[in-house]
Amino acid sequence: MIRIEDLSVCFKDFSISDINLSIDRGEFFCIIGPTGAGKTVLLESIVGLVSPFKGKILINHIDVTDKPPEQRNVGIVYQDYALFPHFTVLKNIQYGLRFHPLPGNESDEWLAYLLDCLEIRHIIDRFPHHLSGGEQQRVALARALMVKPDILLLDEPLSALDPNFREQLRFELKRLHRETSLTYIMVTHDFPEVLALADRVAVMNRGRIAQIGSPDEIFKMPGTPFVADFVGIKNLFPAEFKNDTAMINDYLKVRLERPFENTHGFLAIRPEDIVLSKDRLSSSIRNAFQGKVQRIVNQGFYYEIWVIVGETIFKGLITKGALIDLEISEGSQIWISFKTTAVHFF
């Protein structure tokens, strides 16, 4: 469906280099990465708003690298919606039909479907300044979808919404994707969006793709220290490896699920995979260490507990109830345990 080959772009203060990417028809593909990584530049290259100085973009096996946006059949929705303020909702949605008309009664039927699916039929005569943020986002989605693009690009479409609207629109995006079978490419900073929507994910850093994989692979099996840190694996340690054992800081032995062929690398454990307890849970657990609580960080619904074992700090997550039940306080002694299957190494 989409194939990007050795793409390099310079645009103002942002650039991307040597991007190679294939996205299948009907796939929901997410792009994540820190601010300035080049995510939006990549989207605008696909839609044709910025031109590369090297590489190719192919859509449906056709080279569109030098084609203008109107010849690519690609829609884009930005986080600021970009609605025409002097047009009603209906005129905003129908705007693209003057350039990409649909045959016969197809436009009327498709319009009716979008109005009902996105629940905006009751606001078609309003102007954008009379709409809430959630309503504006729905209208922007309807406008991009009205011309039936092959590909829909979404540049952080939900980031400006409050949590309730965001969750609702996330559900509607999933339903639209399922019912229309379009190809979606979305830039987002929101990890729950990635986990709820994406079939595959690309992580970008400094204008390059650091890793591509399923959400489960990206969040549980990162391929580089950068990716591990970015997706929230806060227990990341350089280590020496020998068979199925890793050595941290020359003294702390961590057992692995299987032998590792490299002698040096990194070891990563997600904080939610670390179990905290007053006493050692079982002698059969291969990774169990006693340490001292160094810090307690309130994360809202959870508490992040820093436990120092020797000179190594592990970070785990627990609920407020568990914090009270375990009588955890800074300076108290506690056991940490984690399964060998929870240890990722690379």
N, C-alpha and C positions, 0 to 999 in steps of 0.2 A: 504494500500500500504506500508507505513512505520509506524511502531509503536516502540517507544522507551520507555522502562520501567525502572524507577529508575536508570538511567545511571549515573555513577560517574567515572571520569577519572582524573589522574594526569599525566601531561606531561611537563617536564622541569619546567618553572616558571608559567605554566598555569594549571588550574584545573576547572572541572565542577562537579556539585553535584546534584544528585536526579532529573535528567532531565526526564520528562514525556511528550511525544509528539506523536501525530498522524497526519499523512499527507496523504491526499487522492490521489488516482491515478489521474494523469493529473493536479494536483494543482500546481500553482506557489506560492511557499512559501518563504517569506523573513525573514531573521534573522538580527536584528539590535541591537545596543548596543555600549557602549563606548569601546575604546581600552583596551584590557586585560579582556574583559568580558567572553571570552571563546568561541567565535563564530567559529573561525577556528578549534579549538580543537573538537567541536561538528561535524563539517563537516568531519574532518579526522577520527573521530570515525565511522561515517556512511560508509565512503569508505573503512575503515579497515586499515588505516595507523597508528593508535594508538589503544591500547587495553584498555578496561575498567577494573577496579578492582571490579566493581559491576554493576549489571543491565543487560538488554538485548536489542538487536537491531533485529527487525523482518522486513523482506522485503518480501512482497507477502505471508505473514503468515509463512515464513520460518525463523527460528532462525539463523542469520548469525553472531552472536556475536564473534564466534571463527573462522570464515571462513576467508581465505586470500582475499585480494582485488580482485583478478582475478576471484573469484567465486561469486561475489556479483552483477555483471553487473551494476556497478555504475561508471559514468564518472565524472571527476573533472577538472575544469579550474581555474588556479590561476591568480592573477593580473599581475604577471611577465611572463605569457604565458608559460615558460618552454619548448620552442621548441628546438629540436635537431639542433644545429648550423651547423653540417656537412651533414644534410639531406636537400634536396629540399623541397619546400612546399608540393608537391605531396607525397613524401616519408614520410614526417611528418604526413600527414593526414592518410595515409594507414598503418602506423606503427602498430596500434593496431590489424589489421586484422590477423597478424601472430599468435596472441593469441586467438582471437575471430573471426574466419572466418565466412563470411556470405555465405549462400548457393547459388549455380548457378550464374545467372547474377544479383542477388540482389545487390552485392557490387558495380558493375558498374553503375547500375541505381541510387543507393543511393548516390554514389560519384558525379554523374552528377547533381543530385538535390542539393546537398550541395554546389557545386562549383557555380551553378547559383544563388541559394538563397542568398549566402553570397557574391556574386560578386567577386570571387577570381580566376576564370578560367584563367584569363590573367597572373597570377603570379605563376602558378604551377611549373615552372622551376627555380624560384628564390630561393636563400638561405635566411634564416631569417634575416641576417644582412643587406640585401638589401630591407627590408620591413619597412614601417612606423608602428607606434604603432597600428593604427587602422587595418592595414592589418595583423599584427601579431596576434591581438586578434581574427580576423575572422578565421585565420588558426587554432588557438588553439581551437576555438569552433568547427570547422569542424573535427579536430582530435578527440575530445571527443565524437562527435556525430556519427562518422564514424562506430563505432561498435554497433550502435543502443542500447545504454544503456537503462535500465528501468528508471533510475534516473540520472539527470545531476546536479552536484553540482558546484556552481559558487562562488568563493571567491573573492569578490570585483572586478569583471571582467572588470569594466569600469573606475575604479578610476584613472588610469594612463593616460587616454585619455583627449584631449582637449574637451571643451563643444560641439563643432559641431559633432565630431566623436562620442562622448558619446550619444548624442541624436539620431544619426543615428543608432548606434548599439542597443540602447534601443528599437527602433522601430523594428529592425531585430530580436531581442530576442523575442519580443511579437509575431511577425509573426511566428517564428519557433515554439514557444509554441503552438500557435493556430493550426498550420498545422500538427505538429507531435504528439500532445497530450502526450508528455513525462511529467514526474514529475520533476519540477525544484525546487531546494532549493538554494537560493542566499543570501550570506552575503553582506551587503552594508552599507555604512554610508550616502548614498545620498537619502534624503527624496523624491525628485521627482521620483527616480527610484521605490521606494516602492509604491508610489501613482499610477504610470503608469503601473506597472507590477504585483503587488502582489494580490493574492486572499485572503491570510491571512498573518499575521505578528506575529513573536515572538520577544519580547524585552528581551535581556539578560543583567544581571548585576551581576558582581562578581561570575560568574560561575553558576548562576541559572536563570531560566526563570521568569521574573517579570510579564509578561502579554502576553496573546495570544488573537488575535482577528482580525477582518477585519481592513484594513487601516483606515476606517472611525472611527471605535471604538477606535483604538490606538491613533489617532491624535486628536479626539474630546472628547473621554470619557476615559481618562487614569484611571487606577485603583489604582495607588500609586503616591505619590509625586515625586519619582524618574522618573517614566515614563512621568509624566506631564512635568517635567523640561527637560527631554531628548528630547521630541518631540517639544519643543519650546513654551510651554504654559507659557509665562513669567509672567502672572498674576496668582500667586499661593499663596493663603493665608490660614493659619489656621483660623478656624471660629467656632463659637457656633451657633447651629441650634435650631430653634423652629418653628415647622410647616413649612410654606413656606417662612421663613425669616432666613437669615444668618447674624450674627453680626461679623464684622471684627474690631479688635483692640478695642472692647468694646464700639464703638460709631457709626460705619458706617453700616447701614442696607442695605442689598442687598436682593431683592425679587427673589424668585425661581419659576420655572415653576410648581413645585408640592411640597408637603410637604416631608420632609426628616425625617426618623425615628430616626436617631442618634442625640445626643445632641452635639457631638464634631466631627470635621472632617476637610476636606479641601475643598476650593472653588477655581475653576480654570476658567479663561476666556482667550481665544486666543486673541492675540493683534489685529489681523485683524477684530475681532468682536466688537471692541470698536470704536464708532463713535465720532469724534471730531467736535465741532461746536462753533461759537461765542456766540450764544444764545441757550437757552434750546429749543430743537426741538419740543416737544409736551408734554403737561401735562399728556397724556395717557401713555407715556413711564415710566415704573415703576422704572427703574434704571437710574437716571440722576443726576450727581453731578458736581458742579462747583469746579474747582481747579486752580492751577498755574503751568505753564510749568516749569519744573525743568531742563530738559536736552533735547537736540535735537541731535540724533545720525544718521549720514549718513550711510545708509545700501546699497548704490549703487542705485538700482531702487526705493527704498523706504526710508522714514525717520521714525525712531523710536522716538516717542514723549513720554517723561516721564512726567506725570501729577501727582502732589501731592495733595491729598484731605485729609486735616487734617494731619495725620501722615502716610497715606497709599499712596504708589506710584503705579499708573496704567501705563501700557505701551501700546501704540497704534501704528498702522502703517498707514502712509498716503503717497501719491505720492508727488513729488516735486511741481506739479501744485496746489495741495490742500494746501501745506505748504504756498505757495505764496498767494493764494486766501484768506486763513484764517488769513494771516498776523501773523503767529505764530512766536514768538521769546521767548527766555528764560526769564522767569519772567512775561509773559503775562497771563491774566486770560482766561480760556477756559472751556467749558462744555464737559463732557464725558458722553456718553449714551451707553447702551447695553441692548439687549432684555433678557427676562428671559430665553428664549430657548438657549441663548449663555452661560449661567452659568452652568458649570458642577460641581457636588459635590460628594464627596466620603469620 
